[in-house]
Amino acid sequence: MRDIAALTEEYVEAASSSPHGRSAELVLQDGPLRQSVLGLAEGAELAEHDAPPAASVLVLKGSIEIVSASGTLALETGMITEVPRERHSVRALVPSAFLLTAVTDI
């Protein structure tokens, strides 16, 4: 069992001190289901990448944008959305952490 509140603070702090402005940890795996906590420093970005077959993002702290060909999703603390099923990037508007839930194989 993991304490998400503690992980949120840990990964926001780790991202702020990282040269790349990000930190991440796989916190739960059950077959094709994966949950990871990711921290991003203000202005840090996860470059454009492919989407998994199914995924959601829950913002634990801060404010992020998910940018894809379909548009930009702006999310703040407590907001949840499905991840666009197309190439996308993620950018932190302020120091942020989010829970990524993904199914890696269907």
N, C-alpha and C positions, 0 to 999 in steps of 0.2 A: 504494500500500500504506500502511495506517495502523497506528500503534502503539496498540493498545487500552489497554494499561496506562497509557501517557502520557495518552491521552484521558480515561480514568477519573479520574485525579488532576486534570487540567485542569478537567473539568466539575463535579466535587465542589467544587473551590475557587471556580469561577465562580458556582455556585449559592449558595454561602455568602455571597458578596459582592453578589449580585443583590437588588434590592428585592423581587422576587417569589419569591425562593428557588428559582429553577430556571434551568437552562441546557440547551441542546440543539443538536445539529448532525447533519444528514444526512451520514453518512460513506460510504455506498455506495448507488448506485442502478443497477439493471439491469432495464430495462423496468418491470414492475409491482412488482418486489422493491425494498424500501427498508430500509436499516438505519440507525438513528439511535442516538447515545449521548445519554442524558438524565441530567442531574445534578439532585438535589433536596437542598435544605438540610433539616436536621432539622425535622419538622413540616410541611414544604411539601407542597402537594397539587396534582395535576393534576385540575381539576374534572371532574365527570361528562361523558363524551363517548361518541360512538358508536364501536363497534369496527370495524376494517377487515374485509374478507372472511376473512382469515387472518392470524394474528400470534402471535409468541412474545416472551417477556421473559426475559432472562438477567441476573441481578443480578451486576454486576461488583464492587460494593463496597457494604456497608451492609445495610440491612433495609427492605423496603417491604411495603405491603399493597395488593392490588388488591381493590376493593370493588364488588360488583355485586348485583343482585337475588337471584342464586343463592347469595351468601355472600361471605366474605372469604378471600382467598388470602394467606397470610403467607409471604414469601420472604426468604432471607438470601443472603449472598455465595455464589456458585457454583451457586445453584438456578436452574432453568429451568422454564417452564410455558407452556402456550398461553394466550392472552388470551381471556377469556370473550367469546363472540360476542353480547354485549348491552352496553347502556350500562354504563359503569364509571368509577371514579375510581382514582387512584393516590396513595398517601401515603407519605412517607418517615418511618420511625421514628427514624432516625439519619441523618447525612449519607450520601447514597447516590448510586450511579450504576448505570444499567442499559442494556443493549443491547436495543432494540426492533427486531425483524425483522417487517416487515409486507408483505403482498401487497395492493396497493391496488386491483387490478382482476382479476377472474377471468373 
